[in-house]
Amino acid sequence: MSLSENLGSSHLVTRLLNQLSNVTESVSANPSCGSDDSDTCRNEPAALRLKLFAIAAILLSGIIGVGIPLVGRRFKLLDSRSGGSTGFVLAKAFAAGVILATGFVHMLDDAVEALTNECLPDVPWQRFPFSGFIAMLAALGTLLLDFLATQYYERKQLVSTKVKTSCKASTSMAPLSGSNEIMTIGEDRDDNLDKDPEDMHIIGMHVHATAHNHAHGHGQMNHHGQIHGHHMHGEVELSSHGRRVVVAQILEMGILSHSVIIGLSLGVSHSPCEITPLIAALSFHQFFEGFALGGCISQAQFSNCSAFLMAIFFALTTPAGIGCGAAVASFYNANSQIALIIEGILDSISAGILIYMALVDLIAADFLSRKVNYNMRVQVSSYVALFLGALSMAALALWA
């Protein structure tokens, strides 16, 4: 019995030594998987100074970008009400192109690079395109969330509107009918009650009906006392407002998710050669993403407090990510398997959300609107702005 146990133990030790030998060979063949010290441009003090400058520059870009549509709605050039002015439509088309290129060219490419990294095992990461698959699931999940949130918001607003309408109708009916009836009785008293009581009853019914019709305008009333007016235009406005609220909230969710990732990526870097081009790219990116988000917030007509909170959250997210990345940079290894998997999954999710929002809720919604469709000059200019925004952001991939 002891001999067989010794043989089994020897076999187990042999297997462990073989596995350790394989791991050692893979690490020696690719030393960068074990550490993050292979960068020849590594300079931690210079990198820290650049990170502090990046926090200030990106914070300022975000504040200016998201603030222009919110403040500009007071001016004719960037007015976002009633479909938006021509300047607002063109700027938002450019920003939509920036967001679309961010999803396709930057986030999705970073996800593919992370999830197909040679530091990850071949099975399953090299056998299946997880980055595209996760991005697809994220886009479909955003579609479902978009639909459910829109339905919930529209039903909530519709119930609130019906309650307000019924209250206004009841309060406007009572004074008119009561005053007319009192006036009729007063006149009859002045005539020393010469009129017949039946005639008085008929006159009172007529005055009440006239006042009732005047109170409801073109509305119609069924035998249950319910009003059926021509309120189709109000329902369309309600539906449009609900969509704008949902679009603004989901767009901010997608932008915040990837802003944390890109902030962490810059914060953990020790290379000034890598950080320098990222500052310019992220400042440009943050400005136009902020403009698109600020335009959606302005069109949704949030309260001043809600709009301010949404703008502040957007402006602070990337600088906060840079700060967190700088705090953990001393012990964080960007080439570890866990870091690569988490980064790749989050990049894929962000890519799916941004691609869906750019194509469906920004480009399709605005380019199919009445203002763009029925004005050839605005239509051509919008397409030019869209392509310029997408190509400009895509070109930044050459440096960052």
C-alpha positions in Angstrom: 0.0 0.0 0.0 2.8 2.4 0.8 4.6 1.6 -2.4 1.6 2.5 -4.5 1.2 5.7 -2.5 4.8 6.7 -3.1 4.4 6.0 -6.9 1.3 8.2 -7.0 3.0 11.0 -5.1 6.0 10.8 -7.5 3.6 11.0 -10.5 1.9 14.0 -9.0 5.2 15.8 -8.3 6.3 15.0 -11.9 3.2 16.6 -13.3 3.5 19.7 -11.2 7.2 20.1 -12.3 6.2 19.8 -15.9 3.5 22.4 -15.6 5.9 24.7 -13.8 8.4 24.2 -16.6 5.8 25.1 -19.2 4.8 28.3 -17.3 8.5 29.2 -16.9 9.1 28.7 -20.7 6.1 30.8 -21.6 7.1 33.7 -19.3 10.7 33.6 -20.5 9.5 33.6 -24.1 7.4 36.7 -23.4 8.8 38.5 -20.4 6.3 41.4 -20.6 3.5 39.1 -19.3 5.2 38.9 -15.9 5.9 42.5 -15.4 5.4 46.0 -16.8 9.0 47.2 -16.7 9.9 46.7 -20.4 9.1 50.2 -21.5 12.3 52.1 -22.5 10.5 55.5 -22.1 9.7 54.8 -18.4 10.1 57.9 -16.2 7.8 58.0 -13.2 8.4 61.6 -12.0 7.8 63.0 -15.5 4.8 60.8 -16.0 3.3 62.0 -12.7 3.7 65.7 -13.8 2.0 64.9 -17.1 -0.9 63.1 -15.3 -1.5 66.2 -13.1 -1.6 68.3 -16.3 -3.9 65.8 -18.0 -6.3 66.0 -15.1 -6.6 69.7 -15.4 -6.7 69.8 -19.2 -9.3 67.0 -19.6 -11.5 68.5 -16.7 -11.5 71.9 -18.4 -12.3 70.3 -21.8 -15.2 68.3 -20.4 -16.6 71.4 -18.6 -16.5 73.6 -21.7 -17.9 70.8 -23.9 -20.9 69.9 -21.8 -21.5 73.5 -20.7 -21.7 75.1 -24.2 -25.1 73.5 -25.1 -26.5 74.1 -21.6 -25.6 77.8 -21.6 -25.9 78.2 -25.4 -29.7 77.5 -25.4 -30.1 81.1 -24.3 -28.6 82.2 -27.6 -30.0 81.8 -31.0 -26.9 80.2 -32.6 -26.9 77.2 -30.2 -30.5 77.0 -29.2 -31.5 73.4 -28.7 -35.3 73.9 -28.4 -37.7 72.9 -31.2 -35.3 70.7 -33.0 -32.3 73.0 -32.4 -30.8 75.8 -34.4 -28.7 75.1 -37.5 -25.5 75.7 -35.6 -26.6 73.3 -32.8 -27.6 70.6 -35.4 -24.2 70.8 -37.1 -22.2 70.7 -33.9 -24.2 67.8 -32.6 -23.7 65.9 -35.9 -19.9 66.4 -35.6 -20.1 65.2 -32.0 -22.1 62.1 -33.0 -19.3 61.3 -35.5 -16.8 61.6 -32.7 -18.7 59.2 -30.5 -19.2 56.7 -33.4 -15.5 56.6 -34.1 -14.7 56.3 -30.4 -16.8 53.1 -30.3 -15.6 51.5 -33.5 -12.0 52.7 -33.8 -10.8 53.1 -30.2 -12.9 51.1 -27.7 -13.5 48.1 -29.9 -9.9 48.0 -31.1 -8.6 48.2 -27.5 -11.0 45.4 -26.5 -9.7 43.1 -29.3 -6.1 43.9 -28.4 -6.7 43.1 -24.7 -8.7 39.9 -25.2 -6.4 38.5 -27.8 -3.2 39.4 -25.9 -0.5 36.7 -26.0 -0.4 36.7 -22.2 -3.9 35.1 -22.1 -4.3 31.3 -22.7 -5.3 30.1 -26.1 -8.4 28.5 -24.8 -10.8 30.1 -24.8 -9.5 33.6 -25.6 -7.8 32.9 -28.9 -10.5 30.6 -30.2 -13.5 32.9 -30.1 -14.0 36.6 -30.9 -15.2 37.6 -27.4 -14.7 41.4 -28.0 -17.2 41.6 -30.8 -19.6 39.1 -29.1 -19.6 41.2 -25.9 -20.1 44.4 -27.8 -23.1 42.9 -29.7 -24.6 41.8 -26.4 -24.1 45.3 -24.9 -25.7 46.9 -27.9 -28.7 44.6 -27.7 -28.9 45.2 -23.9 -28.9 48.9 -24.5 -31.7 48.5 -27.0 -33.8 46.6 -24.4 -33.0 49.1 -21.7 -33.8 52.0 -24.1 -37.2 50.4 -24.9 -38.2 49.6 -21.3 -37.1 53.0 -19.9 -39.0 54.8 -22.6 -42.2 52.8 -22.0 -41.9 53.4 -18.3 -41.3 57.1 -18.6 -44.1 57.6 -21.1 -46.6 55.8 -19.0 -45.6 57.7 -15.9 -45.9 61.0 -17.6 -49.2 60.1 -19.3 -50.8 59.2 -16.0 -49.6 62.5 -14.5 -50.9 64.5 -17.5 -54.3 62.8 -17.3 -54.6 63.6 -13.6 -53.6 67.2 -14.2 -56.1 67.6 -17.1 -59.0 66.1 -15.2 -58.3 68.4 -12.2 -58.1 71.5 -14.4 -61.3 70.5 -16.2 -63.3 70.0 -13.0 -62.1 73.3 -11.4 -62.8 75.3 -14.6 -66.4 73.9 -14.9 -67.6 74.6 -11.4 -67.3 78.4 -11.3 -68.8 79.0 -14.7 -71.8 76.9 -14.2 -72.4 78.1 -10.6 -72.1 81.8 -11.5 -74.5 81.5 -14.4 -77.1 79.6 -12.4 -76.8 82.2 -9.6 -77.2 85.0 -12.1 -80.3 83.4 -13.6 -81.9 83.0 -10.2 -81.0 86.6 -9.3 -82.6 87.9 -12.5 -85.7 85.9 -11.8 -86.0 87.4 -8.3 -85.7 90.9 -9.9 -88.7 90.0 -12.1 -90.7 89.2 -9.0 -90.7 85.5 -10.0 -93.0 86.2 -13.0 -91.5 83.4 -15.0 -92.7 79.8 -14.7 -90.4 77.4 -12.7 -90.2 75.1 -15.7 -88.9 77.9 -17.9 -86.3 78.7 -15.2 -85.1 75.1 -15.2 -84.7 75.1 -19.0 -82.8 78.4 -19.0 -80.5 77.0 -16.3 -79.7 73.8 -18.3 -79.0 75.9 -21.4 -76.5 78.2 -19.6 -74.8 75.2 -17.9 -74.4 73.4 -21.2 -73.0 76.5 -22.9 -70.5 77.1 -20.1 -69.5 73.4 -20.2 -68.8 73.5 -23.9 -66.8 76.7 -23.5 -64.7 75.2 -20.8 -63.7 72.2 -22.9 -63.3 73.9 -26.3 -63.2 71.2 -29.0 -63.4 68.3 -26.6 -66.1 65.8 -26.7 -67.8 64.1 -23.7 -69.2 60.6 -23.6 -72.0 59.3 -21.4 -69.5 58.5 -18.6 -68.4 62.1 -18.4 -65.0 61.4 -20.0 -63.4 64.0 -22.2 -62.2 63.0 -25.7 -60.4 66.0 -27.1 -58.0 66.4 -29.9 -54.9 65.7 -27.9 -52.8 63.8 -30.4 -50.3 66.7 -30.6 -49.8 66.6 -26.9 -49.2 62.8 -26.9 -46.6 63.2 -29.6 -44.8 65.9 -27.6 -44.9 63.7 -24.5 -43.5 60.8 -26.4 -40.7 62.9 -27.9 -39.8 64.4 -24.5 -39.7 60.9 -22.9 -37.3 59.7 -25.6 -35.0 62.6 -25.1 -34.9 62.0 -21.3 -34.0 58.3 -21.8 -31.4 59.1 -24.5 -29.6 61.6 -22.3 -29.5 59.1 -19.4 -28.3 56.1 -21.4 -25.8 58.2 -23.3 -24.3 59.4 -20.0 -24.2 55.8 -18.7 -22.2 54.7 -21.8 -19.9 57.7 -21.7 -19.2 57.3 -18.0 -18.4 53.6 -18.3 -15.6 54.1 -20.8 -14.4 57.4 -19.3 -13.4 55.4 -16.2 -11.5 52.9 -18.4 -9.5 55.5 -20.4 -8.8 57.5 -17.2 -7.4 54.4 -15.5 -5.3 53.5 -18.6 -3.7 56.9 -18.6 -3.2 56.9 -14.8 -1.4 53.6 -14.6 1.1 54.5 -17.3 4.7 55.3 -16.4 5.7 56.4 -19.9 5.7 60.1 -20.8 5.9 59.0 -24.5 2.5 57.3 -24.1 0.9 59.9 -21.9 1.7 63.0 -24.0 -0.4 62.1 -27.1 -3.1 60.8 -24.9 -3.6 64.2 -23.3 -4.4 65.9 -26.6 -6.6 63.0 -27.9 -8.6 62.7 -24.7 -9.1 66.5 -24.4 -10.5 66.5 -28.0 -12.6 63.5 -27.3 -13.9 64.8 -24.0 -14.9 68.1 -25.5 -17.1 66.7 -28.2 -18.5 63.9 -26.1 -19.4 66.6 -23.6 -21.1 68.6 -26.4 -23.2 65.7 -27.5 -24.2 64.8 -23.9 -24.9 68.5 -23.1 -27.1 68.8 -26.2 -29.1 65.7 -25.2 -29.5 67.1 -21.6 -30.6 70.5 -23.0 -33.1 68.9 -25.3 -34.5 66.7 -22.5 -35.3 69.9 -20.5 -34.0 68.6 -17.2 -34.2 70.9 -14.2 -31.2 73.1 -13.5 -30.2 70.9 -10.6 -30.4 67.6 -12.6 -28.6 69.1 -15.6 -25.8 70.4 -13.3 -25.3 67.0 -11.6 -25.2 65.2 -14.9 -22.7 67.6 -16.3 -20.5 67.5 -13.2 -20.5 63.6 -13.2 -19.4 63.6 -16.8 -16.7 66.2 -16.3 -15.2 64.5 -13.2 -15.2 60.9 -14.3 -12.1 60.8 -16.5 -10.0 63.0 -14.2 -11.1 60.7 -11.3 -10.1 57.7 -13.3 -6.6 59.2 -13.9 -6.2 59.9 -10.2 -7.2 56.4 -9.3 -4.9 54.9 -11.9 -2.0 57.1 -10.6 -2.7 55.9 -7.0 -2.4 52.2 -7.9 0.3 52.5 -10.6 3.1 51.4 -8.3 1.7 47.8 -7.9 -0.7 47.6 -10.9 0.4 45.3 -13.8 -1.5 46.1 -17.0 -0.2 42.8 -18.6 -1.7 40.5 -15.9 -4.4 38.1 -17.1 -7.0 39.5 -14.7 -6.3 43.1 -15.8 -6.4 42.2 -19.5 -9.7 40.3 -19.2 -11.4 43.1 -17.1 -10.1 45.8 -19.5 -11.2 43.9 -22.6 -14.7 43.1 -21.3 -15.3 46.7 -20.1 -14.0 48.1 -23.4 -16.3 45.8 -25.3 -19.3 46.8 -23.3 -18.5 50.5 -23.8 -18.0 50.0 -27.5 -21.4 48.4 -27.9 -23.2 51.1 -25.9 -21.5 53.9 -27.8 -22.0 52.4 -31.2 -25.7 51.8 -30.5 -26.3 55.3 -29.1 -24.4 57.0 -31.9 -26.2 55.2 -34.7 -29.7 55.0 -33.2 -30.3 57.8 -30.8 -28.0 60.5 -32.2 -27.5 60.0 -36.0 -30.7 58.3 -37.0 -32.9 60.4 -34.7 -31.4 63.7 -35.8 -30.9 62.9 -39.5 -34.5 61.8 -39.9 -35.9 64.8 -38.2 -37.9 67.4 -40.1 -35.3 70.1 -39.7 -32.7 68.1 -41.6 -34.9 66.3 -44.1 -36.7 69.4 -45.4 -33.7 71.6 -45.8 -31.1 70.5 -48.4 -28.4 72.9 -47.1 -28.7 71.7 -43.5 -28.9 68.1 -44.7 -25.6 68.3 -46.7 -23.9 70.3 -44.0 -24.9 67.7 -41.4 -23.5 64.9 -43.3 -20.2 66.8 -43.9 -20.0 67.5 -40.1 -20.8 63.9 -39.3 -18.0 62.5 -41.5 -15.6 65.2 -40.3 -16.2 64.2 -36.7 -15.8 60.5 -37.3 -12.7 60.9 -39.5 -11.1 63.3 -37.0 -11.5 61.0 -34.1 -10.4 58.0 -36.1 -7.3 59.9 -37.2 -6.3 60.3 -33.5 -5.8 56.5 -33.4 -2.5 57.1 -35.1 -1.1 58.7 -31.9 -3.4 57.4 -29.1 
